[in-house]
């Protein structure tokens, strides 16, 4: 499955969850549901994947964690916030750089219409 097909499946599942549950729940609830839906589709999903910071010969276990990594290709960062800020975008871009992945999805379930809560980021 290529990256575009994976992101399509992720977004399809996110829309399904948002339409059934609506906004207003905790991030952890949406995460559990999204993991369930993606695994039901046969996708490999890693949750709260540790992400070390490596600088030259120094490896720092800084406590960074990717919310979800799907098929070892797509980084997902989930939010339940009023609106995205530059910090949210920077967080995903940093995770992409540190993990050496190319595509990230920033998904905010707190919005009335999920299409307003999706940001695709590419390195």
C-alpha positions in Angstrom: 0.0 0.0 0.0 1.5 3.4 -0.9 1.4 6.4 1.3 -1.6 8.0 -0.5 -3.6 4.9 0.0 -2.6 4.8 3.7 -3.6 8.4 4.3 -6.9 7.8 2.5 -7.7 4.9 4.9 -6.7 7.0 7.9 -8.9 9.9 6.9 -11.7 7.6 6.0 -11.6 6.2 9.5 -11.2 9.6 11.1 -14.3 10.9 9.3 -16.3 7.8 10.4 -15.3 8.3 14.0 -16.0 12.0 14.0 -19.4 11.6 12.4 -20.4 9.0 15.0 -18.9 10.6 18.1 -18.7 14.3 17.2 -16.3 16.8 18.9 -15.8 17.2 22.6 -14.2 13.9 23.8 -10.7 13.5 25.1 -7.9 12.9 22.6 -7.3 9.5 24.1 -10.8 8.4 23.2 -10.4 9.4 19.5 -7.0 7.7 19.5 -8.4 4.4 20.8 -11.1 4.5 18.2 -8.8 5.4 15.3 -6.4 2.6 16.3 -9.3 0.1 16.4 -10.6 1.2 13.0 -7.2 1.1 11.3 -6.3 -2.3 12.7 -9.7 -3.6 11.6 -8.6 -2.6 8.1 -5.4 -4.7 8.5 -3.0 -1.7 8.9 0.0 -1.9 11.2 -0.4 0.8 13.9 2.2 1.7 16.5 0.8 3.9 19.4 2.8 6.4 21.5 6.0 5.3 19.6 9.1 6.6 21.4 11.2 8.9 19.3 14.8 9.6 20.5 16.7 12.7 19.5 20.0 11.8 17.9 22.6 14.4 17.5 25.9 13.1 16.0 27.0 10.4 18.4 24.6 11.4 21.2 21.3 9.7 21.6 18.9 11.4 23.9 15.8 9.7 25.2 13.9 13.0 25.6 10.4 11.6 26.0 9.2 12.5 22.5 6.4 10.2 21.4 4.6 9.9 18.1 0.8 9.6 18.8 0.5 7.0 16.0 2.7 5.6 13.2 0.8 3.8 10.5 2.5 1.2 8.3 5.9 2.6 9.3 5.2 5.5 6.9 2.6 8.0 8.2 3.0 10.0 11.4 -0.3 11.0 13.0 -0.6 13.6 15.7 -4.1 13.9 17.2 -5.4 17.0 18.9 -8.6 18.2 20.6 -8.0 21.9 20.5 -10.0 25.1 19.5 -7.6 25.6 16.5 -4.3 24.6 15.2 -1.3 26.8 16.1 2.1 27.0 14.6 3.4 24.9 17.5 1.2 21.9 16.4 2.6 22.1 12.8 6.1 22.4 14.1 5.6 19.4 16.3 4.6 17.2 13.4 7.4 18.5 11.2 9.9 17.8 14.0 8.5 14.2 14.4 8.8 13.7 10.6 12.4 14.9 10.6 13.5 12.9 13.7 11.8 9.7 12.5 12.9 10.2 8.9 9.4 9.8 7.6 7.9 11.9 4.7 4.2 12.3 5.5 2.4 13.4 8.6 -1.3 14.0 9.4 -2.4 16.5 12.1 -6.0 15.7 13.0 -8.1 17.9 15.3 -11.3 16.2 16.4 -12.5 19.2 18.3 -13.9 20.9 15.2 -17.5 20.9 14.0 -16.5 19.7 10.6 -13.5 17.4 10.4 -12.4 18.7 7.0 -11.5 21.9 9.0 -9.4 19.9 11.4 -7.0 18.0 9.0 -3.6 19.2 8.0 -1.3 17.0 5.8 2.4 17.8 6.1 5.1 16.6 3.8 8.9 16.8 4.3 
